[in-house]
Amino acid sequence: MNKFIERSYLVAFFLCAAVFLFMFATFRIDIRQRQTQEGFGEVTDYRREIVADAACPTGQKSVYTFSLGQLSDSDNSLIFFSLHQSIAVKLDGEEIYSMKPDARNAFGNTAGCVWNIVRLSSADSGKQITVETIPAYKSSNDFIPDFLLGNHFEICKNRISAALPSIFCAILAILIGGFYILYILYNRRNTEVDKSLLLLGSFSVLLGCWKVVDTNAFYLLFPGKVAFSYGDFMLLALVTVPYCLFIRQMHSSADNPIWNIPCIAGIAGTFLIVALQLLHIVDMRQMLRMIHVLLLLLAVICIIMLMREVKTVGLNKKLKKNIFCIALCALGLTLDLIVYYITRGKFQSFLGIFNFLIYNLVLGISTMRDAKELMEIGMHAKSFEKMAYHDQLTGLFNRTAYAEDISSGFDPEHCIVVMCDLNDLKKCNDTLGHEMGDKYIKESARIISECFGDSGRCYRMGGDEFCILLRNHSLEDCKQRIRRMKEKAEKYNRENSDVLIKIACGYELYDKRLDYDINDTSRRADRMMYHEKFSMKQITAGAV
């Protein structure tokens, strides 16, 4: 089920990404306005009238009327934010500005979130302004824009400055999440690193991106991009699954099927809102409450499982930390939703994203600290394992490792055993000293490893004896490697006069007709090796 959820979520994620990119590349809004000289002024009051109109998507539109005061000869701009509304602005009955979805858009009924900037001049002083807002959805019927009349730059600076806390927290969430993802990818081969941090990082990036796009001031920086208005909902729908998968890993009941409920609901909900949008049945904006229900379902499941965890394992330090962070985030999210519905989307609180940053840092740092401790334990364990299974002098595997490798479960089929022995090691120790004897062993081990280490396991069985296990290699390949080993030894002897390396060698392929197990093969290779060792001594004695 976990693999199904992960793969389904990836499909949903890439589907949303593809839809967003298509919208970003093709969706436009149609803005027309009369360009005039710039100046500045101020709106003092206006009259709002709700007009029934069957031609409008919701059957009504709002008409705002006010008179312009004396405008200066400098920058004059009427600026207001529209939320899924088409706009028409008239000056003394003459239309000077309009904004609506482009008719060429493949699907979607909305112009999205737009900052409307209407240029005015001093010649317009005293004239009457009429602003018509035509909502695409009933949820936008009661959205009343704030009309700002004045210097374009100053208005934009004011709105962006007001949104900076939210944008800063959101960007920080993206950076922290990106760091977690890169940290896991960098340590992907380290089994001690908790891979659930990748889920927290993904959730953090998605939530941060959502908060950036959800900020009204964002649309001052990217005017006319309808895709961001849709991406806002897709990002919010996508955040539930990685968070649920992350938080379940912190519970002893991670395998409980109840965790699958918000995951499957989140994936199904994402597919549903995208499918209904693509089929032009329901726009994503109209599915916002369903997304909020999915988030509420996730919160309920988390609370239920947290209570079960406390009942099962008790209120330990880790659970206390988790409860505090979840309560902090829940408080921030609740206040954000309350503010959103009270202000009808006009004001966006940053308390939720700020509290999440605290949650993100606390759990992320705690997870990495635990991973560091496990890595240190793992390094110590690996150090002890190396000491237990490796020869200290040569670095090759030792007899203990050999015995472990050929223990129960070892399949000797297609295995070649190569036995090596160093001639005259005792003589080297007696005449040149043990230091030179150690050098003889180390240089011989190096040559053996260079010839066999890339394809087999090399062992120092003790003293002057070495063993190599070759799997799935032919006898001819084995002979070539032995010849290369002899050549390397001769080359070393020509270039060095301190130690003379002589390696006697024997090899045999496992044969089930002759061998009961690999030890029988090893004994046959050993006999062949001693036969060559005897021959090499005879040749040396004859030369003398």
C-alpha positions in Angstrom: 0.0 0.0 0.0 2.9 2.4 0.8 4.4 1.9 -2.7 1.0 2.4 -4.3 0.5 5.7 -2.3 4.0 6.9 -3.2 3.6 6.1 -6.9 0.1 7.5 -7.1 1.3 10.7 -5.4 4.1 11.1 -7.9 1.7 10.7 -10.8 -0.6 13.3 -9.2 2.4 15.6 -8.7 3.7 15.4 -12.3 0.1 15.8 -13.6 -0.3 19.0 -11.6 3.2 20.2 -12.8 2.2 19.4 -16.5 -1.1 21.3 -16.1 0.6 24.3 -14.5 3.3 24.5 -17.2 0.7 24.3 -19.9 -1.3 27.1 -18.2 1.9 29.2 -17.7 2.8 28.9 -21.3 -0.6 29.4 -22.9 -3.1 31.1 -20.5 -3.5 34.9 -20.8 -5.8 37.6 -19.7 -7.0 40.4 -22.0 -6.2 43.8 -20.6 -7.1 47.0 -22.5 -6.7 50.5 -21.3 -6.2 54.0 -22.4 -2.6 55.2 -21.7 -2.5 58.7 -20.2 -0.1 61.0 -18.5 0.8 60.0 -15.0 -0.1 61.8 -11.7 -1.5 61.0 -8.3 -4.6 61.4 -6.3 -6.7 59.8 -3.6 -10.1 58.0 -3.4 -12.2 59.4 -0.6 -15.5 57.4 -1.0 -17.4 55.3 -3.4 -20.9 53.9 -3.9 -21.5 50.2 -4.5 -24.4 48.8 -6.4 -25.2 45.1 -7.0 -26.7 44.7 -10.4 -28.6 41.5 -11.5 -27.3 40.4 -14.9 -28.1 37.0 -16.4 -25.1 37.3 -18.7 -22.8 37.1 -15.7 -21.5 33.7 -14.5 -23.1 34.2 -11.1 -26.1 36.2 -12.3 -24.9 39.5 -10.8 -22.1 42.0 -10.9 -21.0 44.9 -8.7 -20.7 48.5 -9.9 -18.6 50.9 -7.9 -18.9 54.7 -8.6 -16.8 57.6 -7.3 -15.6 61.0 -8.5 -12.0 61.8 -9.0 -10.6 64.8 -7.1 -8.0 67.2 -8.4 -5.2 65.1 -10.0 -1.6 66.3 -10.3 0.6 66.3 -13.4 2.7 63.5 -12.0 1.9 59.7 -11.6 -1.8 59.0 -11.4 -2.8 55.4 -11.1 -6.0 53.7 -9.8 -4.9 50.3 -8.5 -7.0 47.6 -7.0 -6.9 43.8 -6.6 -9.4 41.5 -8.1 -10.1 38.0 -7.0 -11.4 35.8 -9.9 -13.3 38.7 -11.4 -13.5 40.3 -14.8 -13.1 44.1 -14.7 -14.4 47.0 -16.7 -13.5 50.6 -15.8 -15.2 53.6 -17.3 -14.4 57.3 -17.2 -17.5 59.5 -17.6 -19.1 56.5 -19.4 -16.2 55.8 -21.7 -14.4 52.5 -21.1 -10.7 53.1 -20.5 -9.7 49.7 -19.0 -11.0 46.1 -19.2 -9.6 42.8 -17.9 -11.0 39.4 -18.5 -9.9 35.8 -19.3 -8.5 35.4 -22.8 -11.0 33.6 -25.1 -8.1 31.4 -26.3 -7.5 29.8 -22.9 -8.0 26.0 -23.3 -10.1 25.7 -20.1 -10.9 27.8 -17.0 -13.5 30.6 -16.4 -11.4 32.9 -14.4 -8.8 35.7 -14.9 -7.3 34.6 -11.6 -5.8 37.0 -9.1 -4.9 40.3 -10.7 -3.7 43.7 -9.6 -5.5 46.1 -12.0 -3.5 49.3 -12.8 -5.6 52.0 -14.5 -3.6 55.0 -15.7 -5.1 58.5 -15.3 -4.0 62.1 -16.0 -4.6 65.5 -14.6 -7.1 66.1 -17.4 -9.3 63.5 -15.7 -9.7 65.6 -12.6 -13.4 65.8 -11.4 -14.6 63.0 -13.8 -16.6 60.1 -12.6 -15.1 56.6 -12.4 -17.2 53.5 -12.7 -15.7 50.1 -11.9 -17.6 46.9 -12.8 -16.5 43.7 -11.2 -18.0 40.5 -12.7 -17.2 37.5 -10.4 -16.5 34.1 -12.0 -17.7 32.3 -8.9 -20.3 32.9 -6.2 -17.5 32.9 -3.6 -16.2 36.1 -5.2 -19.6 37.9 -5.2 -18.9 39.6 -1.9 -15.2 40.4 -2.5 -14.9 44.1 -2.3 -11.6 45.5 -3.6 -9.6 48.3 -2.0 -9.3 51.1 -4.5 -5.9 52.9 -4.2 -5.3 56.1 -6.2 -1.9 57.6 -6.3 1.7 57.0 -7.2 2.1 53.6 -8.8 5.5 53.0 -7.4 4.5 54.0 -3.8 1.4 51.8 -3.9 3.3 48.8 -5.1 6.1 49.4 -2.5 3.5 49.7 0.3 1.7 46.4 -0.7 4.9 44.4 -1.2 6.3 45.7 2.1 3.2 44.6 3.9 3.6 41.1 2.4 7.3 40.8 3.1 6.9 38.8 6.4 4.8 36.2 4.6 7.1 36.1 1.6 10.2 35.9 3.7 8.8 33.0 5.8 7.7 31.2 2.7 11.1 31.6 0.9 12.8 30.4 4.1 10.5 27.3 4.2 11.5 26.6 0.5 15.2 27.0 1.3 15.0 24.8 4.4 13.0 22.1 2.6 15.5 22.2 -0.3 18.4 21.8 2.2 16.7 18.7 3.7 16.2 17.2 0.2 19.8 17.8 -0.8 21.0 16.5 2.5 19.1 13.2 1.9 20.2 12.9 -1.7 23.9 13.5 -0.6 23.6 10.8 2.1 21.3 8.5 0.1 23.7 5.5 0.4 24.0 6.0 4.2 21.6 3.6 5.8 21.8 5.5 9.1 20.2 8.6 7.7 16.5 8.9 8.2 15.0 9.1 4.7 11.8 10.5 6.1 13.5 13.9 6.1 13.1 13.9 2.3 9.3 13.9 3.0 9.5 16.8 5.4 11.7 18.7 2.9 9.2 18.0 0.1 6.3 19.2 2.3 8.3 22.3 3.3 9.0 23.2 -0.4 5.4 22.7 -1.5 4.0 24.7 1.4 6.5 27.5 0.9 5.7 27.7 -2.8 2.0 27.7 -2.0 2.4 30.6 0.6 4.4 32.7 -1.9 1.8 32.3 -4.6 -1.0 32.8 -2.1 0.3 36.2 -1.2 -1.5 39.0 -3.1 1.7 41.0 -3.5 3.1 38.2 -5.5 0.9 39.1 -8.4 2.4 42.6 -8.5 5.7 40.9 -9.4 4.2 38.5 -12.0 1.2 40.3 -13.6 -1.0 38.5 -16.1 0.0 35.0 -15.2 -3.3 33.1 -14.7 -1.4 29.8 -14.1 -0.3 30.9 -10.7 -3.9 31.3 -9.5 -4.5 27.6 -10.5 -1.1 26.5 -9.2 -2.1 27.9 -5.8 -4.8 25.3 -5.4 -2.7 22.4 -6.8 0.1 23.1 -4.4 -2.3 23.2 -1.5 -3.8 19.9 -2.6 -0.4 18.3 -2.9 0.9 19.1 0.6 -1.2 16.6 2.5 0.5 13.4 1.3 4.2 14.1 2.0 3.3 15.5 5.4 1.2 12.4 6.3 3.9 10.0 5.1 6.5 12.0 7.2 4.5 12.2 10.4 3.5 8.5 10.3 7.2 7.6 10.5 7.4 9.3 13.9 4.9 6.9 15.3 5.3 3.3 16.5 2.0 2.6 14.7 3.4 3.6 11.3 2.0 0.5 9.7 -1.5 1.2 10.8 -3.8 1.3 7.8 -5.6 4.4 9.2 -2.6 6.5 7.9 -3.5 5.5 4.4 -6.9 7.4 4.6 -5.6 11.0 4.3 -3.0 9.9 1.8 -5.5 8.2 -0.5 -8.0 11.0 0.0 -5.3 13.6 -0.8 -4.3 11.8 -4.0 -7.9 11.2 -5.1 -8.7 14.8 -4.3 -5.8 16.1 -6.4 -6.8 13.9 -9.4 -10.4 15.0 -9.0 -9.8 18.8 -8.9 -7.4 18.6 -11.9 -9.8 16.3 -13.9 -12.8 18.5 -13.3 -10.8 21.5 -14.3 -9.5 19.9 -17.5 -13.0 18.7 -18.4 -14.3 22.2 -17.8 -16.9 20.9 -15.3 -15.8 22.7 -12.1 -13.0 25.2 -11.6 -10.4 24.6 -8.9 -11.5 27.7 -7.1 -14.9 26.1 -6.5 -13.1 23.1 -5.0 -11.3 25.1 -2.3 -13.6 23.9 0.5 -12.9 20.3 -0.5 -9.2 21.0 -0.2 -9.8 22.5 3.3 -11.8 19.3 4.2 -8.8 17.2 3.1 -6.5 19.3 5.4 -9.0 19.0 8.2 -9.1 15.2 7.7 -5.3 15.0 7.9 -5.4 17.1 11.1 -8.1 14.8 12.7 -6.1 11.6 11.8 -2.9 13.1 13.2 -4.6 14.0 16.4 -6.2 10.6 16.8 -2.9 8.7 16.1 -1.1 11.1 18.4 -3.5 10.3 21.2 -3.1 6.6 20.5 0.7 7.0 20.6 0.6 8.7 23.9 -1.6 5.9 25.3 0.7 3.2 23.8 4.2 4.5 24.6 3.6 7.2 27.1 4.4 10.9 26.9 8.1 10.9 26.2 10.4 13.8 25.2 10.0 13.2 21.5 6.2 13.1 21.7 6.1 16.3 23.8 8.2 18.0 21.2 5.9 16.7 18.4 2.7 17.7 20.3 4.0 21.2 20.9 5.0 21.7 17.2 1.7 20.3 15.9 -0.3 22.5 18.3 1.6 25.5 17.2 1.0 24.8 13.5 -2.7 24.0 14.1 -3.1 27.3 15.9 -1.4 29.2 13.1 -3.4 27.4 10.4 -6.7 27.9 12.2 -6.1 31.6 12.6 -5.0 31.9 9.0 -8.3 30.2 7.8 -10.4 32.4 10.1 -8.7 35.6 8.8 -9.1 34.3 5.2 -12.9 33.7 5.6 -13.5 36.9 7.6 -11.7 39.2 5.2 -12.8 37.1 2.2 -9.2 36.7 1.0 -8.2 40.3 1.3 -5.7 39.9 4.1 -3.4 36.9 4.5 -1.9 36.1 7.8 1.6 34.8 8.0 1.2 33.2 11.5 0.7 29.7 10.0 3.8 29.7 7.9 5.9 31.3 10.7 4.7 28.6 13.1 5.5 25.9 10.5 9.0 27.3 10.2 9.5 26.7 13.9 8.0 23.2 13.5 10.2 22.5 10.5 13.4 23.6 12.2 12.7 21.7 15.4 11.8 18.4 13.8 14.4 18.8 11.0 17.3 19.5 13.4 16.1 16.8 15.8 16.0 14.3 12.9 19.4 15.3 11.6 20.8 15.1 15.2 19.4 11.5 15.5 20.9 10.7 12.1 24.3 12.0 13.1 24.3 9.9 16.3 23.3 6.8 14.3 26.1 7.6 11.7 28.6 7.9 14.5 27.4 4.5 15.9 27.5 3.1 12.4 31.1 4.3 11.8 32.2 2.7 15.1 30.4 -0.5 14.1 32.1 -0.4 10.7 35.4 0.2 12.3 34.9 -2.8 14.6 33.7 -4.9 11.7 36.8 -4.0 9.7 39.0 -5.0 12.6 37.1 -8.3 12.9 37.1 -9.3 9.3 40.2 -7.7 7.8 43.9 -8.5 8.2 45.6 -5.6 9.9 48.9 -5.8 8.0 47.6 -6.2 4.4 44.0 -4.8 4.6 42.7 -8.0 2.9 39.9 -10.1 4.4 41.1 -12.5 7.1 40.3 -16.2 7.9 37.3 -15.1 10.0 35.8 -13.4 6.9 36.5 -16.4 4.8 34.8 -18.7 7.3 31.8 -16.3 7.3 31.6 -16.1 3.5 31.5 -19.9 3.0 29.1 -20.6 5.9 25.6 -21.8 5.4 23.9 -20.5 2.3 27.1 -20.3 0.3 26.6 -21.6 -3.3 29.9 -23.1 -4.6 28.6 -23.5 -8.1 30.9 -21.8 -10.7 33.3 -20.8 -8.0 37.1 -21.0 -8.5 39.4 -21.3 -5.4 42.9 -19.9 -5.9 45.5 -20.7 -3.1 48.8 -18.7 -2.9 51.8 -19.2 -0.7 54.9 -17.0 -0.3 58.1 -18.9 -0.8 61.0 -18.4 1.7 59.1 -16.0 4.0 60.7 -17.7 7.0 64.2 -17.3 5.4 63.4 -13.6 4.8 62.4 -13.1 8.5 65.5 -15.0 9.7 68.1 -13.2 7.5 66.6 -9.8 6.9 64.4 -9.3 9.9 60.7 -9.2 10.5 60.3 -5.7 9.2 61.4 -6.9 5.7 59.2 -10.0 6.2 56.2 -7.7 6.7 57.2 -5.8 3.6 57.3 -9.1 1.7 53.8 -9.9 2.9 52.3 -6.4 2.1 53.8 -6.2 -1.4 52.7 -9.7 -2.2 49.2 -8.9 -0.9 49.1 -5.7 -3.1 50.0 -7.7 -6.2 47.4 -10.3 -5.4 44.8 -7.7 -4.8 45.6 -5.8 -8.1 45.2 -9.0 -10.1 42.2 -10.5 -8.4 40.5 -7.8 -6.2 38.4 -6.4 -9.0 36.5 -9.7 -9.5 37.0 -11.8 -6.4 37.4 -11.8 -2.7 41.1 -11.9 -1.4 41.9 -13.4 2.0 45.0 -13.7 4.0 44.5 -17.0 5.7 47.5 -16.5 8.0 51.3 -16.2 7.8 52.3 -16.7 4.2 49.0 -18.2 2.9 46.4 -16.4 0.8 43.2 -17.5 -0.8 41.0 -16.0 -3.5 37.4 -16.8 -4.3 36.4 -16.1 -8.0 32.8 -16.5 -9.0 31.5 -16.9 -12.5 34.9 -16.7 -14.1 36.4 -19.2 -16.5 39.6 -21.2 -15.8 41.3 -19.5 -18.7 40.6 -16.1 -17.2 41.9 -17.3 -13.9 45.1 -18.5 -15.6 45.6 -15.1 -17.2 45.2 -13.4 -13.9 47.8 -15.7 -12.4 50.2 -15.0 -15.2 49.7 -11.3 -14.7 50.4 -11.8 -11.0 53.7 -13.6 -11.8 54.7 -10.9 -14.2 54.0 -8.2 -11.6 56.1 -10.1 -9.0 59.0 -10.4 -11.6 58.8 -6.7 -12.4 58.9 -5.9 -8.7 62.0 -8.1 -8.3 63.8 -6.4 -11.2 63.1 -3.0 -9.7 63.7 -3.8 -6.0 66.6 -5.7 -4.5 65.5 -5.6 -0.9 62.9 -8.4 -1.0 62.5 -11.2 -3.6 58.8 -12.0 -4.2 58.0 -15.6 -5.1 54.3 -16.6 -5.1 53.4 -20.2 -5.5 49.9 -20.7 -6.8 47.2 -23.4 -7.3 43.6 -23.2 -8.5 40.6 -25.4 -9.0 37.0 -25.0 -10.1 34.3 -26.5 -7.9 33.1 -29.8 -9.3 30.1 -31.4 -7.6 31.4 -34.9 -8.8 34.6 -34.4 -6.9 33.8 -32.0 -4.1 31.3 -32.2 -1.3 31.6 -28.5 -0.6 34.0 -25.6 -1.3 36.5 -26.9 1.3 37.1 -29.9 -0.9 37.8 -27.5 -3.8 40.1 -25.5 -1.6 42.1 -28.7 -0.6 42.5 -29.6 -4.3 43.8 -26.1 -5.1 46.1 -26.4 -2.0 47.7 -29.6 -3.3 48.2 -27.9 -6.7 49.8 -24.9 -5.0 52.2 -27.1 -2.9 53.2 -29.0 -6.1 54.2 -25.6 -7.7 55.9 -24.5 -4.5 58.0 -27.7 -4.5 58.8 -27.2 -8.3 59.9 -23.6 -7.7 62.2 -24.7 -4.8 63.7 -27.4 -7.1 64.4 -24.8 -9.8 66.0 -22.4 -7.2 68.1 -25.2 -5.8 69.2 -26.3 -9.3 70.2 -22.7 -10.2 72.3 -22.6 -7.1 
